[in-house]
Amino acid sequence: MHVIFEEDGHFKAGSILSETEATAQVESASGKRSKVKAAAILLRFTAPAPEDVMSAAEKLGEELDADFLWEAAGSEEFGFEQLAGEYYGHAPSPAESVALLQKLHASPIYFHKKGKGRYRPAPPETLAAAKAGLEKKRIAAERQAYLAHELAAFRLPPEYASLIPRILIAPDKNTLEYKALEDAAAATGLSPLRLVERCGAIPSTLDFHLMSFLLEYFPRGTGFAPVTEPLDPPELPSSPVRAFSMDDEATTEIDDALSVAWHDDGSVRVGIHIAAPALGIAPGSELDRVARERLSTVYFPGDKITMLPETLIHHYTLGEAHDCPALSLYVDVAADLRVLGTETRLEMVHIADNLRHETLEIEFNAETLRNPAVADYPYRRELEWLHDFAAVLEAGRGKTDTVERVDYSFKLDGDRISIAPRKRGSPIDKVVSELMIFANAHWGGWLAEKRVPGIYRAQANGKTRMTTAPDPHVGLGVDQYAWSTSPLRRYVDLVNQRQLISLVRDEDPVYPPRSEALFSVVREFELAYDAYNDFQRRLERYWMLRWLIQENVDEIVASVIREDLVRFDALPMVTRAPSVAGLAPGTRVRLAISNIDLLDISFHAEYLETVPDSTAAVP
């Protein structure tokens, strides 16, 4: 006796060797033996041989049409042998029965399986919908194949013009455009990014990097909805001081200014004046949601994305010749530069001047400092005194080292980049940084003393973190450090300013103890701030590579930091150069630069020779 049985969704044929009521031992033509449940056996026959039945059924099945069978089947449930008899007009042979069974099984949109060898024709409306779905899939498959073929031939179909770079950065993997890109990448052996590049779809690597960042962090764009200027409290008292700020020429968010008032006894009152946007940005307001969403201004060479709308910046920036609302920290200093006391006020401050680094540094620098031969310049007395006071503050933090460090400024003029070194720790830098460190440390201590929650920046064991606890910042040498001096540019500073204003006004803090809002700001700010800084570093690295190309630099001098890590002499570039492995840290080497890739922001640095210490080699 031979049988047709179902196993793992397939129909198979074999001969029964032995059988019980529940199972049968079946041997296939290949000699394989299987234990088959009785419920899985669909057809029994004595002749012809099982393999002949399956071969004949395959040929007969080619002649069967699912549409005709569906029309012939009616609307009621049926068994496959029953339909086979009606279709062939006689008692069906084993091959005919198997052929029809296989056709029914292979046509699920026409026939719904109901049990052992039994089916029910799909309702007309269900079949019509299924056919439409199949046609849609067929068209989509053809379109996907066409798109993949075009991409593999390095021709960009029009559909992709609006999808780049989203399809590479944050793709919808269910779209046929993405699937076609994956198919073409597999066919060409290229990554999707390199394939799209070969298709000429990335004409500007700079735009690609910028758009990739914006897609992830500014998916709705960098613009702001129109806002009106806020109204400040009318009761703010006016300060008698005339303050001045010191920033580079590109700065529009002027957060801080300084003032100096001389007393007859030789003592001095220093004013540290911070812009006060917390007066007009109410917690939970639409403006607050905008600032909370961005959390910080994003900086990168040639541009920036501000945290606040231009209208709000214009209202609160400490612009020259304006009376501006400010949170002021006054520091009373003795003639011997000892700090005698402090006072915090919320007031209107007249900003007399916005001094710019580019012009101020020509007059106020390490060489001109206290040089009687230098012609007088605005605020000379104030600046020189502030520099002396800053040195005392610096020493008070235990920071007396004189290690020279270099910063670099990136300036763009169209497609040309200039990268200029600038010594860190210049008189301007020292005055501003020390006064701001003092303010942040003092205000952080005031918050802690009054048990008003704040957000602190702490550092220990070389790791920096944001926290709501007033922990020490070892790197700065202060007991606590609460960012409070850049509220136009950092949301953390805006939050701390709200808390400080509540202290000045003797009101309940905006953020009470154990405030979940405060904790969530810390979590979100750290993530955003790290991402923004990483983007800035990537764009700076990109422009350094552009500079190497622009200046036709193919060799450069660098210093070994450790193992295979080197630091360039002429650029703020740290990179790996495996070929310097084995050289002692501090060794100066000449490297060959090659394979600059602006899309990957990568290049290859190869050791050429060791440069003697006495050689001041530049590229």
ROBA-34052 format. One record per residue (C-alpha): residue number from 1; residue in one letter; y, x, z. Coordinates in steps of 0.02 Angstrom, whole numbers, plus 50000, padded with zeros to 5 digits. Example, Ala and Ser with C-alpha at 12.3 -4.5 7.8 and 13.67 -1.06 7.14 Angstrom:
2
<1 "a" <49775 50615 50390>>
<2 "s" <49947 50684 50357>>
//
This chain:
619
<1 "m" <50000 50000 50000>>
<2 "h" <50173 50062 49954>>
<3 "v" <50339 50013 50032>>
<4 "i" <50528 50019 50006>>
<5 "f" <50619 50049 50171>>
<6 "e" <50797 50082 50230>>
<7 "e" <50838 50242 50323>>
<8 "d" <51012 50306 50368>>
<9 "g" <51093 50185 50245>>
<10 "h" <50982 50238 50099>>
<11 "f" <50832 50157 50017>>
<12 "k" <50673 50261 50008>>
<13 "a" <50497 50236 49945>>
<14 "g" <50330 50295 50010>>
<15 "s" <50147 50255 50043>>
<16 "i" <50081 50184 50207>>
<17 "l" <49954 50298 50293>>
<18 "s" <49935 50192 50449>>
<19 "e" <50021 50042 50523>>
<20 "t" <50041 49946 50686>>
<21 "e" <50132 49786 50717>>
<22 "a" <50296 49879 50755>>
<23 "t" <50290 50038 50649>>
<24 "a" <50210 50120 50499>>
<25 "q" <50169 50300 50458>>
<26 "v" <50239 50326 50282>>
<27 "e" <50218 50475 50167>>
<28 "s" <50342 50509 50026>>
<29 "a" <50300 50583 49857>>
<30 "s" <50356 50754 49922>>
<31 "g" <50228 50744 50062>>
<32 "k" <50354 50714 50201>>
<33 "r" <50291 50594 50332>>
<34 "s" <50404 50473 50426>>
<35 "k" <50383 50347 50563>>
<36 "v" <50464 50187 50497>>
<37 "k" <50501 50032 50600>>
<38 "a" <50429 49871 50529>>
<39 "a" <50604 49795 50529>>
<40 "a" <50661 49929 50407>>
<41 "i" <50528 49889 50276>>
<42 "l" <50605 49781 50138>>
<43 "l" <50470 49774 50003>>
<44 "r" <50282 49802 49992>>
<45 "f" <50185 49830 49830>>
<46 "t" <50023 49906 49769>>
<47 "a" <50077 49974 49601>>
<48 "p" <50152 50069 49518>>
<49 "a" <50178 50231 49616>>
<50 "p" <50331 50235 49730>>
<51 "e" <50415 50375 49632>>
<52 "d" <50394 50279 49470>>
<53 "v" <50472 50125 49548>>
<54 "m" <50625 50221 49606>>
<55 "s" <50646 50306 49436>>
<56 "a" <50633 50141 49342>>
<57 "a" <50751 50055 49466>>
<58 "e" <50883 50187 49434>>
<59 "k" <50882 50151 49248>>
<60 "l" <50881 49963 49272>>
<61 "g" <51025 49975 49393>>
<62 "e" <51135 50048 49256>>
<63 "e" <51126 49881 49165>>
<64 "l" <51177 49774 49314>>
<65 "d" <51356 49710 49326>>
<66 "a" <51423 49667 49500>>
<67 "d" <51544 49535 49434>>
<68 "f" <51404 49442 49343>>
<69 "l" <51289 49453 49494>>
<70 "w" <51428 49385 49606>>
<71 "e" <51454 49236 49491>>
<72 "a" <51266 49206 49480>>
<73 "a" <51240 49216 49668>>
<74 "g" <51339 49060 49711>>
<75 "s" <51417 49050 49883>>
<76 "e" <51271 49043 50004>>
<77 "e" <51174 49180 50090>>
<78 "f" <51022 49244 49996>>
<79 "g" <50883 49373 49997>>
<80 "f" <50880 49510 49866>>
<81 "e" <50710 49459 49797>>
<82 "q" <50772 49282 49778>>
<83 "l" <50922 49337 49674>>
<84 "a" <50814 49458 49575>>
<85 "g" <50699 49313 49525>>
<86 "e" <50846 49206 49470>>
<87 "y" <50927 49349 49376>>
<88 "y" <50772 49406 49280>>
<89 "g" <50700 49231 49259>>
<90 "h" <50528 49279 49323>>
<91 "a" <50443 49351 49475>>
<92 "p" <50529 49520 49483>>
<93 "s" <50434 49682 49472>>
<94 "p" <50456 49808 49614>>
<95 "a" <50574 49910 49505>>
<96 "e" <50679 49756 49463>>
<97 "s" <50690 49706 49646>>
<98 "v" <50740 49881 49700>>
<99 "a" <50868 49895 49560>>
<100 "l" <50954 49735 49615>>
<101 "l" <50941 49783 49799>>
<102 "q" <51028 49948 49766>>
<103 "k" <51164 49862 49665>>
<104 "l" <51198 49737 49804>>
<105 "h" <51205 49877 49932>>
<106 "a" <51324 49979 49823>>
<107 "s" <51444 49832 49799>>
<108 "p" <51508 49791 49975>>
<109 "i" <51668 49709 49914>>
<110 "y" <51562 49583 49815>>
<111 "f" <51419 49557 49938>>
<112 "h" <51427 49560 50128>>
<113 "k" <51268 49617 50212>>
<114 "k" <51198 49488 50332>>
<115 "g" <51030 49556 50387>>
<116 "k" <50868 49633 50324>>
<117 "g" <50884 49625 50135>>
<118 "r" <51002 49477 50147>>
<119 "y" <51179 49459 50080>>
<120 "r" <51318 49334 50060>>
<121 "p" <51441 49332 49913>>
<122 "a" <51619 49374 49964>>
<123 "p" <51742 49228 49957>>
<124 "p" <51848 49229 49798>>
<125 "e" <52011 49269 49888>>
<126 "t" <51929 49410 49986>>
<127 "l" <51854 49484 49828>>
<128 "a" <52022 49473 49737>>
<129 "a" <52110 49565 49880>>
<130 "a" <51974 49697 49886>>
<131 "k" <51985 49725 49698>>
<132 "a" <52174 49743 49710>>
<133 "g" <52150 49872 49848>>
<134 "l" <52026 49969 49744>>
<135 "e" <52143 49968 49596>>
<136 "k" <52282 50030 49706>>
<137 "k" <52173 50171 49770>>
<138 "r" <52121 50215 49593>>
<139 "i" <52302 50225 49537>>
<140 "a" <52347 50327 49692>>
<141 "a" <52203 50446 49661>>
<142 "e" <52256 50472 49482>>
<143 "r" <52435 50500 49538>>
<144 "q" <52380 50622 49672>>
<145 "a" <52276 50718 49545>>
<146 "y" <52424 50724 49425>>
<147 "l" <52544 50786 49560>>
<148 "a" <52419 50917 49616>>
<149 "h" <52397 50975 49436>>
<150 "e" <52585 50992 49410>>
<151 "l" <52608 51086 49573>>
<152 "a" <52464 51202 49536>>
<153 "a" <52550 51240 49370>>
<154 "f" <52709 51281 49472>>
<155 "r" <52804 51132 49406>>
<156 "l" <52892 51027 49538>>
<157 "p" <52871 50838 49510>>
<158 "p" <53034 50740 49537>>
<159 "e" <52960 50653 49690>>
<160 "y" <52970 50814 49791>>
<161 "a" <53156 50847 49769>>
<162 "s" <53201 50736 49917>>
<163 "l" <53049 50784 50021>>
<164 "i" <53088 50968 50045>>
<165 "p" <53090 51039 50175>>
<166 "r" <53026 50889 50274>>
<167 "i" <52856 50893 50187>>
<168 "l" <52838 51074 50245>>
<169 "i" <52907 51055 50421>>
<170 "a" <52867 50880 50481>>
<171 "p" <52758 50800 50347>>
<172 "d" <52682 50628 50343>>
<173 "k" <52504 50683 50308>>
<174 "n" <52453 50510 50248>>
<175 "t" <52563 50516 50093>>
<176 "l" <52488 50559 49925>>
<177 "e" <52629 50685 49897>>
<178 "y" <52570 50784 50048>>
<179 "k" <52387 50768 49999>>
<180 "a" <52428 50827 49824>>
<181 "l" <52522 50976 49895>>
<182 "e" <52372 51019 50002>>
<183 "d" <52256 51004 49852>>
<184 "a" <52368 51115 49746>>
<185 "a" <52384 51243 49885>>
<186 "a" <52196 51252 49900>>
<187 "a" <52178 51267 49711>>
<188 "t" <52305 51409 49698>>
<189 "g" <52261 51498 49859>>
<190 "l" <52443 51489 49916>>
<191 "s" <52517 51413 50072>>
<192 "p" <52614 51252 50043>>
<193 "l" <52775 51346 50079>>
<194 "r" <52739 51483 49953>>
<195 "l" <52680 51357 49825>>
<196 "v" <52842 51258 49840>>
<197 "e" <52938 51421 49825>>
<198 "r" <52843 51465 49664>>
<199 "c" <52894 51295 49599>>
<200 "g" <53076 51346 49620>>
<201 "a" <53110 51215 49752>>
<202 "i" <53191 51333 49879>>
<203 "p" <53344 51401 49788>>
<204 "s" <53430 51443 49953>>
<205 "t" <53328 51521 50093>>
<206 "l" <53476 51499 50210>>
<207 "d" <53485 51312 50176>>
<208 "f" <53297 51300 50201>>
<209 "h" <53305 51381 50374>>
<210 "l" <53454 51274 50425>>
<211 "m" <53378 51112 50363>>
<212 "s" <53212 51153 50447>>
<213 "f" <53302 51170 50614>>
<214 "l" <53405 51013 50588>>
<215 "l" <53250 50911 50543>>
<216 "e" <53172 50952 50710>>
<217 "y" <53322 50947 50826>>
<218 "f" <53452 50841 50734>>
<219 "p" <53347 50719 50631>>
<220 "r" <53493 50595 50622>>
<221 "g" <53616 50728 50565>>
<222 "t" <53749 50828 50655>>
<223 "g" <53892 50704 50637>>
<224 "f" <53961 50592 50773>>
<225 "a" <54005 50409 50773>>
<226 "p" <54194 50381 50784>>
<227 "v" <54260 50395 50962>>
<228 "t" <54429 50364 51040>>
<229 "e" <54514 50487 51155>>
<230 "p" <54477 50449 51338>>
<231 "l" <54611 50408 51465>>
<232 "d" <54628 50531 51607>>
<233 "p" <54672 50475 51784>>
<234 "p" <54863 50464 51795>>
<235 "e" <54867 50528 51974>>
<236 "l" <54821 50709 51937>>
<237 "p" <54952 50824 52013>>
<238 "s" <55035 50958 51907>>
<239 "s" <55008 51141 51944>>
<240 "p" <55159 51259 51939>>
<241 "v" <55060 51399 51856>>
<242 "r" <55066 51452 51674>>
<243 "a" <54889 51494 51622>>
<244 "f" <54818 51589 51474>>
<245 "s" <54645 51597 51395>>
<246 "m" <54552 51739 51308>>
<247 "d" <54429 51694 51169>>
<248 "d" <54383 51750 50995>>
<249 "e" <54477 51673 50849>>
<250 "a" <54335 51553 50803>>
<251 "t" <54329 51470 50975>>
<252 "t" <54385 51288 50978>>
<253 "e" <54298 51237 51140>>
<254 "i" <54412 51332 51258>>
<255 "d" <54332 51300 51428>>
<256 "d" <54421 51425 51538>>
<257 "a" <54593 51498 51570>>
<258 "l" <54668 51612 51702>>
<259 "s" <54832 51622 51796>>
<260 "v" <54908 51750 51913>>
<261 "a" <55043 51714 52042>>
<262 "w" <55126 51859 52134>>
<263 "h" <55180 51845 52315>>
<264 "d" <55314 51947 52403>>
<265 "d" <55190 52020 52528>>
<266 "g" <55089 52099 52388>>
<267 "s" <54953 51967 52390>>
<268 "v" <54905 51873 52233>>
<269 "r" <54840 51699 52196>>
<270 "v" <54720 51699 52048>>
<271 "g" <54685 51535 51961>>
<272 "i" <54522 51504 51869>>
<273 "h" <54552 51346 51769>>
<274 "i" <54407 51253 51689>>
<275 "a" <54425 51110 51563>>
<276 "a" <54379 50944 51643>>
<277 "p" <54288 50831 51519>>
<278 "a" <54194 50752 51666>>
<279 "l" <54352 50650 51694>>
<280 "g" <54327 50555 51531>>
<281 "i" <54139 50560 51502>>
<282 "a" <54067 50433 51622>>
<283 "p" <53882 50452 51667>>
<284 "g" <53776 50338 51559>>
<285 "s" <53918 50303 51436>>
<286 "e" <53899 50321 51248>>
<287 "l" <53988 50489 51253>>
<288 "d" <53874 50545 51392>>
<289 "r" <53720 50496 51292>>
<290 "v" <53783 50600 51146>>
<291 "a" <53810 50752 51256>>
<292 "r" <53645 50723 51347>>
<293 "e" <53551 50714 51183>>
<294 "r" <53623 50878 51118>>
<295 "l" <53635 50966 51288>>
<296 "s" <53725 51118 51217>>
<297 "t" <53828 51182 51073>>
<298 "v" <53719 51273 50946>>
<299 "y" <53787 51440 50886>>
<300 "f" <53732 51538 50733>>
<301 "p" <53819 51659 50614>>
<302 "g" <53954 51573 50514>>
<303 "d" <53948 51403 50599>>
<304 "k" <53907 51301 50752>>
<305 "i" <53851 51126 50800>>
<306 "t" <53958 51064 50944>>
<307 "m" <53890 50967 51091>>
<308 "l" <54041 50851 51093>>
<309 "p" <54137 50761 50955>>
<310 "e" <54293 50849 50889>>
<311 "t" <54404 50711 50960>>
<312 "l" <54340 50744 51135>>
<313 "i" <54349 50933 51115>>
<314 "h" <54529 50918 51056>>
<315 "h" <54571 50810 51206>>
<316 "y" <54497 50927 51337>>
<317 "t" <54505 51101 51262>>
<318 "l" <54631 51212 51350>>
<319 "g" <54747 51224 51201>>
<320 "e" <54907 51325 51212>>
<321 "a" <55072 51239 51245>>
<322 "h" <54982 51090 51321>>
<323 "d" <54963 51019 51496>>
<324 "c" <54776 50999 51517>>
<325 "p" <54667 50919 51651>>
<326 "a" <54572 51057 51739>>
<327 "l" <54459 51092 51885>>
<328 "s" <54544 51245 51961>>
<329 "l" <54476 51373 52081>>
<330 "y" <54616 51470 52166>>
<331 "v" <54572 51637 52244>>
<332 "d" <54692 51715 52366>>
<333 "v" <54681 51905 52356>>
<334 "a" <54757 52032 52475>>
<335 "a" <54857 52181 52415>>
<336 "d" <54701 52289 52437>>
<337 "l" <54603 52166 52325>>
<338 "r" <54506 52084 52467>>
<339 "v" <54470 51899 52443>>
<340 "l" <54562 51805 52581>>
<341 "g" <54515 51627 52538>>
<342 "t" <54484 51498 52401>>
<343 "e" <54538 51322 52358>>
<344 "t" <54473 51201 52226>>
<345 "r" <54591 51075 52148>>
<346 "l" <54584 50942 52013>>
<347 "e" <54752 50950 51923>>
<348 "m" <54853 50963 51764>>
<349 "v" <54879 51144 51711>>
<350 "h" <55001 51208 51581>>
<351 "i" <54913 51323 51457>>
<352 "a" <55048 51442 51398>>
<353 "d" <54945 51546 51276>>
<354 "n" <54776 51558 51193>>
<355 "l" <54752 51746 51176>>
<356 "r" <54627 51798 51044>>
<357 "h" <54510 51947 51060>>
<358 "e" <54546 52009 50885>>
<359 "t" <54730 52043 50924>>
<360 "l" <54724 52063 51114>>
<361 "e" <54592 52201 51110>>
<362 "i" <54707 52310 51006>>
<363 "e" <54828 52312 51152>>
<364 "f" <54713 52287 51302>>
<365 "n" <54566 52407 51293>>
<366 "a" <54490 52554 51385>>
<367 "e" <54606 52679 51300>>
<368 "t" <54768 52584 51328>>
<369 "l" <54728 52527 51506>>
<370 "r" <54867 52593 51620>>
<371 "n" <54929 52712 51486>>
<372 "p" <55117 52724 51512>>
<373 "a" <55141 52781 51333>>
<374 "v" <55078 52614 51267>>
<375 "a" <55212 52488 51221>>
<376 "d" <55223 52335 51330>>
<377 "y" <55130 52177 51277>>
<378 "p" <55117 51997 51341>>
<379 "y" <55026 51976 51507>>
<380 "r" <55004 52163 51527>>
<381 "r" <55039 52161 51713>>
<382 "e" <54922 52013 51741>>
<383 "l" <54782 52087 51636>>
<384 "e" <54788 52259 51715>>
<385 "w" <54787 52183 51890>>
<386 "l" <54644 52066 51842>>
<387 "h" <54546 52214 51776>>
<388 "d" <54563 52303 51944>>
<389 "f" <54511 52144 52036>>
<390 "a" <54364 52120 51917>>
<391 "a" <54304 52297 51956>>
<392 "v" <54305 52254 52142>>
<393 "l" <54208 52094 52110>>
<394 "e" <54083 52189 52004>>
<395 "a" <54057 52320 52138>>
<396 "g" <54037 52182 52267>>
<397 "r" <53888 52118 52169>>
<398 "g" <53811 52291 52173>>
<399 "k" <53840 52317 51987>>
<400 "t" <53916 52490 51979>>
<401 "d" <53817 52563 51834>>
<402 "t" <53913 52622 51683>>
<403 "v" <53778 52605 51551>>
<404 "e" <53862 52572 51385>>
<405 "r" <53793 52424 51289>>
<406 "v" <53841 52364 51118>>
<407 "d" <53861 52186 51056>>
<408 "y" <53879 52141 50873>>
<409 "s" <53987 52011 50789>>
<410 "f" <53928 51923 50632>>
<411 "k" <54064 51867 50511>>
<412 "l" <54033 51779 50347>>
<413 "d" <54144 51779 50194>>
<414 "g" <54053 51670 50069>>
<415 "d" <53885 51754 50041>>
<416 "r" <53942 51920 50111>>
<417 "i" <53904 51967 50290>>
<418 "s" <53991 52095 50399>>
<419 "i" <53908 52151 50560>>
<420 "a" <54024 52248 50673>>
<421 "p" <53976 52333 50837>>
<422 "r" <54078 52297 50992>>
<423 "k" <54054 52385 51158>>
<424 "r" <54002 52266 51294>>
<425 "g" <54100 52285 51454>>
<426 "s" <54271 52303 51373>>
<427 "p" <54418 52262 51486>>
<428 "i" <54428 52087 51411>>
<429 "d" <54242 52058 51438>>
<430 "k" <54248 52122 51616>>
<431 "v" <54396 52014 51667>>
<432 "v" <54325 51854 51595>>
<433 "s" <54144 51881 51646>>
<434 "e" <54181 51934 51825>>
<435 "l" <54300 51789 51856>>
<436 "m" <54175 51665 51785>>
<437 "i" <54032 51740 51885>>
<438 "f" <54139 51725 52041>>
<439 "a" <54178 51542 52004>>
<440 "n" <53998 51495 51965>>
<441 "a" <53932 51584 52119>>
<442 "h" <54068 51513 52232>>
<443 "w" <54053 51334 52170>>
<444 "g" <53864 51346 52180>>
<445 "g" <53880 51400 52361>>
<446 "w" <54003 51258 52396>>
<447 "l" <53880 51130 52327>>
<448 "a" <53740 51204 52432>>
<449 "e" <53850 51209 52589>>
<450 "k" <53897 51025 52570>>
<451 "r" <53716 50978 52526>>
<452 "v" <53772 50907 52360>>
<453 "p" <53638 50928 52225>>
<454 "g" <53677 51043 52080>>
<455 "i" <53591 51138 51940>>
<456 "y" <53572 51324 51965>>
<457 "r" <53520 51470 51858>>
<458 "a" <53407 51583 51960>>
<459 "q" <53324 51748 51921>>
<460 "a" <53185 51843 52009>>
<461 "n" <53057 51970 51949>>
<462 "g" <53144 51977 51780>>
<463 "k" <53118 51790 51747>>
<464 "t" <53265 51671 51729>>
<465 "r" <53248 51484 51758>>
<466 "m" <53349 51327 51790>>
<467 "t" <53324 51245 51958>>
<468 "t" <53403 51117 52076>>
<469 "a" <53384 51239 52221>>
<470 "p" <53521 51369 52260>>
<471 "d" <53406 51519 52234>>
<472 "p" <53472 51696 52207>>
<473 "h" <53510 51769 52037>>
<474 "v" <53449 51946 52060>>
<475 "g" <53512 52008 51893>>
<476 "l" <53691 51958 51935>>
<477 "g" <53677 52006 52118>>
<478 "v" <53733 51836 52187>>
<479 "d" <53653 51720 52314>>
<480 "q" <53665 51571 52195>>
<481 "y" <53736 51538 52023>>
<482 "a" <53780 51363 51962>>
<483 "w" <53839 51356 51782>>
<484 "s" <54004 51263 51795>>
<485 "t" <54129 51353 51683>>
<486 "s" <54079 51290 51509>>
<487 "p" <54076 51099 51521>>
<488 "l" <54132 51077 51340>>
<489 "r" <53982 51175 51278>>
<490 "r" <53840 51149 51402>>
<491 "y" <53782 50986 51478>>
<492 "v" <53724 51073 51637>>
<493 "d" <53903 51129 51669>>
<494 "l" <53964 50951 51639>>
<495 "v" <53839 50885 51766>>
<496 "n" <53891 51016 51895>>
<497 "q" <54074 50976 51863>>
<498 "r" <54043 50794 51908>>
<499 "q" <53969 50850 52074>>
<500 "l" <54114 50968 52109>>
<501 "i" <54242 50832 52070>>
<502 "s" <54155 50718 52194>>
<503 "l" <54180 50853 52326>>
<504 "v" <54363 50875 52281>>
<505 "r" <54390 50688 52294>>
<506 "d" <54280 50670 52448>>
<507 "e" <54171 50541 52360>>
<508 "d" <53985 50512 52351>>
<509 "p" <53906 50629 52222>>
<510 "v" <53865 50558 52051>>
<511 "y" <53689 50628 52070>>
<512 "p" <53621 50598 52246>>
<513 "p" <53487 50705 52328>>
<514 "r" <53318 50702 52240>>
<515 "s" <53400 50624 52087>>
<516 "e" <53273 50604 51947>>
<517 "a" <53417 50613 51822>>
<518 "l" <53457 50788 51884>>
<519 "f" <53275 50845 51869>>
<520 "s" <53259 50775 51693>>
<521 "v" <53420 50864 51639>>
<522 "v" <53345 51028 51700>>
<523 "r" <53183 51001 51603>>
<524 "e" <53267 50945 51443>>
<525 "f" <53406 51075 51448>>
<526 "e" <53287 51222 51465>>
<527 "l" <53185 51165 51314>>
<528 "a" <53338 51133 51206>>
<529 "y" <53431 51290 51260>>
<530 "d" <53280 51401 51223>>
<531 "a" <53259 51319 51053>>
<532 "y" <53443 51339 51009>>
<533 "n" <53442 51522 51062>>
<534 "d" <53285 51554 50962>>
<535 "f" <53368 51477 50808>>
<536 "q" <53522 51585 50834>>
<537 "r" <53412 51741 50846>>
<538 "r" <53318 51691 50688>>
<539 "l" <53478 51664 50590>>
<540 "e" <53550 51828 50653>>
<541 "r" <53390 51916 50598>>
<542 "y" <53403 51828 50430>>
<543 "w" <53582 51889 50406>>
<544 "m" <53533 52065 50457>>
<545 "l" <53405 52065 50317>>
<546 "r" <53538 51997 50200>>
<547 "w" <53649 52142 50256>>
<548 "l" <53513 52269 50216>>
<549 "i" <53499 52195 50041>>
<550 "q" <53687 52181 50020>>
<551 "e" <53715 52363 50070>>
<552 "n" <53564 52427 49972>>
<553 "v" <53490 52501 50130>>
<554 "d" <53312 52565 50104>>
<555 "e" <53312 52690 50248>>
<556 "i" <53377 52670 50424>>
<557 "v" <53378 52766 50589>>
<558 "a" <53302 52687 50743>>
<559 "s" <53246 52731 50919>>
<560 "v" <53070 52704 50983>>
<561 "i" <53069 52582 51130>>
<562 "r" <52883 52586 51168>>
<563 "e" <52721 52597 51071>>
<564 "d" <52761 52524 50899>>
<565 "l" <52926 52442 50945>>
<566 "v" <53092 52513 50881>>
<567 "r" <53277 52471 50893>>
<568 "f" <53392 52503 50744>>
<569 "d" <53546 52611 50770>>
<570 "a" <53658 52515 50650>>
<571 "l" <53603 52336 50686>>
<572 "p" <53550 52231 50837>>
<573 "m" <53374 52230 50766>>
<574 "v" <53216 52258 50866>>
<575 "t" <53057 52259 50762>>
<576 "r" <52880 52323 50755>>
<577 "a" <52841 52481 50656>>
<578 "p" <52655 52520 50681>>
<579 "s" <52675 52691 50600>>
<580 "v" <52779 52757 50748>>
<581 "a" <52637 52727 50871>>
<582 "g" <52609 52884 50974>>
<583 "l" <52791 52939 50977>>
<584 "a" <52876 52949 51145>>
<585 "p" <53002 52815 51195>>
<586 "g" <53178 52868 51151>>
<587 "t" <53123 52966 50997>>
<588 "r" <53243 52936 50852>>
<589 "v" <53158 52909 50686>>
<590 "r" <53202 52875 50506>>
<591 "l" <53115 52722 50434>>
<592 "a" <53089 52663 50256>>
<593 "i" <53133 52478 50235>>
<594 "s" <53035 52376 50107>>
<595 "n" <52963 52204 50068>>
<596 "i" <53111 52106 50135>>
<597 "d" <53064 51922 50134>>
<598 "l" <53207 51803 50173>>
<599 "l" <53091 51653 50180>>
<600 "d" <52978 51725 50313>>
<601 "i" <53124 51826 50385>>
<602 "s" <53013 51979 50382>>
<603 "f" <53008 52155 50313>>
<604 "h" <52908 52315 50326>>
<605 "a" <52970 52471 50418>>
<606 "e" <52876 52634 50383>>
<607 "y" <52899 52798 50478>>
<608 "l" <52972 52938 50371>>
<609 "e" <53024 53073 50492>>
<610 "t" <53086 53112 50666>>
<611 "v" <53275 53133 50678>>
<612 "p" <53339 53272 50792>>
<613 "d" <53446 53211 50936>>
<614 "s" <53597 53306 50871>>
<615 "t" <53592 53214 50705>>
<616 "a" <53707 53064 50700>>
<617 "a" <53621 52988 50551>>
<618 "v" <53672 52819 50485>>
<619 "p" <53602 52721 50338>>
//
